Amino acid sequence: MPEYSISQLGKFEDCALQYKLIYVDKIKRYEEGIEAFLGQRFHEAMERLYRERAFRLVPLDELLAYYEKQWADNWHDEVKITKEGRTPDDYRLLGRRFIEDYYRRHHPFEEGRVLGLEEYIRFPLDAAGRYNCKGIIDRLMLAPDGAFEIHDYKTGSSLPDQAEVDSDRQLALYQVGVQTLWPQAKDVRLVWHYAAFDMEMRSSRTPEALEKLKADLGALIDRIEAERKFAPHESALCDWCPYWDLCPAKKHLLKVRELPPDLWKDEPGVVIVDAYAERWRKKKNLEAQGKTLDAEIKALDAELEEIRAAAIALSEKEEVSVIAGTDARLRVTGKDKTVWPAKGTEAREALEKELRSVGVWDDVSALDAAALEKAVAEQKWPGDVLDRVKGYLTAEKRYTVTLKEDS
Ligand code: SF4
């Protein structure tokens, strides 16, 4: 039975293609954002601090020296900085400040008993064991009042509001795990440390909220396991995605970005998009002047149609859904469409006869294409009937091509 982490489940919701590349195809990438690199170093420093706390109090200078060493030892060429003008040192110093602030606020670190650090937990969501989850708790504590506390460090640059932490799924899921593994954990508090703001946020969950979470995550796991297409979903998160070379929405952009400036303009995809954008802008100008019936518009439409065909051909050949131009992009979306024989054709007549002879004509009310498609998709009829009906089907791909100007 597969086990799912909350970040894995969230990844599927963010972009099914990226999920597939990571968890199904297991394609490893070593590129990581500097924010994740910094977060990892901060976590290591916290682990060191609390692991040693059972024996001694690590002085701040020693903790910072440990952080600096971990930073240097783990640094690699694939750490990526996306914010313009920022340097690795900016982030290194930021991490130091996070540790200093945290240290001063929580010194002398006697806020309870440490039950686990970087604690790996595995647990089922349901009694039957159909849905299984896993996670790593940054720090599990037993508070002086007997409550279990699940602590999590966040080093990101945005501070959520209380409503957001009250609906956060990660620590709530860990609570499900903690209460499954340690049934004596009756009271559980969820605690986040937002290092960039030197701020702590807390939340708790009702049993009903946990039941709903379990049901929601079970449904999400069902969706993941039934998924076949794993389509890309572009968002702001693409900037941190290391799979552009495998993503139809990004690989052309990546290819042209890597070209020297003198070759850029002649790249076939760029030529297509630039030509399309030029005609599209001309047409828009004419239309703005009210010349909607002008012969020039007709000529432009014909040219646009030709370029559109070239864009579709390139998208199929290179398996790309977005083609980058100099200052615009063409999105080519293909959808599979099932086509039934047209009215008045011999095939149509034969299909109608077939449907009557196998006794399912009434189901599709005078050969309504939508009803037919539904009946086939839902496998409404016996296998031999479906097979005979499917013999009349042909598959066709329909495309839409849209231009988006770069802002
Ligand atoms: S680049 Fe964006 S759309 Fe493509 S796989 Fe990555 S996250 Fe998904």
Boltz pocket constraint, residues with backbone or C-beta under 6 A from the ligand:
constraints:
  - pocket:
      binder: B
      contacts: [[A, 15], [A, 17], [A, 18], [A, 232], [A, 233], [A, 234], [A, 235], [A, 237], [A, 238], [A, 241], [A, 242], [A, 243], [A, 244], [A, 247], [A, 248], [A, 249], [A, 250]]
      max_distance: 6.0
